[in-house]
């Protein structure tokens, strides 16, 4: 049943805002909380790489690197 769901669409402004937040957090080393489409829980960690070729965001979380497709990121907020 989950296969029939489509990712919510976002306009260019929303995507640009998310991109800017990710770039800023990477440069500052800020810990983020990412709400990812169809993920069971938000992903918390620091951005280690923004791969423009594969469009993956590499997030370091508890010693592991999680690769998240940019288009699946629904919301970005600062972790507490």
Secondary structure, 3 states (H helix, E strand, C coil): CHHHCCCCCCCHHHHHHHHHHHHHHHHHCCEEEEEECCCCCCEEEEEEEEECCCCEEEEEECCEEEEEEHHHEEEEEECC
